[in-house]
Amino acid sequence: MTRRLIAYVHVAGVAYGPGDDVPPEAARRIGAHAWDADEQDDGDQAPGPSEAPPRSGRGSGVEAWRQFAEQHNVEVAADASREDIVAACEAAELVEREE
């Protein structure tokens, strides 16, 4: 059984909804709140999505961003700053670039 969306979402200008096959690169960008909690992942799709840490305030530290990057196989140097990790996640198109 594959994961199923509970609502329509838009990722990079493409709409996905319940019953649609979501490509792994798009699935990584969809927050956990949009997936049916009762469905079990059969391993055919990308690893379970996780939401990006906030960019400021509580939970926005370097360790939160490092963990997010590691969950999505984004390589960052051991001494990378939070800004470096965020930039790497932006380059990997996991989060939108901030202007």
Contacts in CASP RR format, 6 or more apart in sequence:
PFRMAT RR
TARGET T0000
AUTHOR 0000-0000-0000
METHOD contacts of the structure
MODEL  1
MTRRLIAYVHVAGVAYGPGDDVPPEAARRIGAHAWDADEQDDGDQAPGPS
EAPPRSGRGSGVEAWRQFAEQHNVEVAADASREDIVAACEAAELVEREE
1 39 0 8 1.000
1 40 0 8 1.000
1 42 0 8 1.000
2 21 0 8 1.000
2 39 0 8 1.000
2 41 0 8 1.000
2 42 0 8 1.000
2 44 0 8 1.000
2 45 0 8 1.000
3 22 0 8 1.000
3 27 0 8 1.000
3 35 0 8 1.000
3 36 0 8 1.000
3 39 0 8 1.000
3 41 0 8 1.000
3 45 0 8 1.000
3 48 0 8 1.000
4 18 0 8 1.000
4 19 0 8 1.000
4 35 0 8 1.000
4 36 0 8 1.000
4 39 0 8 1.000
5 16 0 8 1.000
5 17 0 8 1.000
5 18 0 8 1.000
5 19 0 8 1.000
5 20 0 8 1.000
5 22 0 8 1.000
5 30 0 8 1.000
5 34 0 8 1.000
5 35 0 8 1.000
5 36 0 8 1.000
6 18 0 8 1.000
6 34 0 8 1.000
6 35 0 8 1.000
6 36 0 8 1.000
7 17 0 8 1.000
7 18 0 8 1.000
7 34 0 8 1.000
8 15 0 8 1.000
8 16 0 8 1.000
8 17 0 8 1.000
8 18 0 8 1.000
9 15 0 8 1.000
9 16 0 8 1.000
9 17 0 8 1.000
9 30 0 8 1.000
9 34 0 8 1.000
10 16 0 8 1.000
11 26 0 8 1.000
11 29 0 8 1.000
11 30 0 8 1.000
12 26 0 8 1.000
12 29 0 8 1.000
12 93 0 8 1.000
14 26 0 8 1.000
16 22 0 8 1.000
16 26 0 8 1.000
16 30 0 8 1.000
22 30 0 8 1.000
22 45 0 8 1.000
24 45 0 8 1.000
24 46 0 8 1.000
25 46 0 8 1.000
25 93 0 8 1.000
27 45 0 8 1.000
27 46 0 8 1.000
27 48 0 8 1.000
27 49 0 8 1.000
28 46 0 8 1.000
28 47 0 8 1.000
28 48 0 8 1.000
28 49 0 8 1.000
28 72 0 8 1.000
28 94 0 8 1.000
29 49 0 8 1.000
29 93 0 8 1.000
29 94 0 8 1.000
30 49 0 8 1.000
31 49 0 8 1.000
31 50 0 8 1.000
31 51 0 8 1.000
32 48 0 8 1.000
32 49 0 8 1.000
32 50 0 8 1.000
32 51 0 8 1.000
33 51 0 8 1.000
35 48 0 8 1.000
35 49 0 8 1.000
41 48 0 8 1.000
47 71 0 8 1.000
47 72 0 8 1.000
50 68 0 8 1.000
50 71 0 8 1.000
50 72 0 8 1.000
52 68 0 8 1.000
52 89 0 8 1.000
52 94 0 8 1.000
52 95 0 8 1.000
53 59 0 8 1.000
53 60 0 8 1.000
53 61 0 8 1.000
53 64 0 8 1.000
53 65 0 8 1.000
53 68 0 8 1.000
54 60 0 8 1.000
55 86 0 8 1.000
55 98 0 8 1.000
60 82 0 8 1.000
61 82 0 8 1.000
62 80 0 8 1.000
62 81 0 8 1.000
62 82 0 8 1.000
62 85 0 8 1.000
65 82 0 8 1.000
65 85 0 8 1.000
65 86 0 8 1.000
65 89 0 8 1.000
66 76 0 8 1.000
66 80 0 8 1.000
66 85 0 8 1.000
68 85 0 8 1.000
68 89 0 8 1.000
68 94 0 8 1.000
69 75 0 8 1.000
69 76 0 8 1.000
69 85 0 8 1.000
69 88 0 8 1.000
69 89 0 8 1.000
69 94 0 8 1.000
72 89 0 8 1.000
72 92 0 8 1.000
72 94 0 8 1.000
74 85 0 8 1.000
74 88 0 8 1.000
74 89 0 8 1.000
74 92 0 8 1.000
74 94 0 8 1.000
75 88 0 8 1.000
76 84 0 8 1.000
76 85 0 8 1.000
76 88 0 8 1.000
77 84 0 8 1.000
80 88 0 8 1.000
86 95 0 8 1.000
89 95 0 8 1.000
90 96 0 8 1.000
90 97 0 8 1.000
END
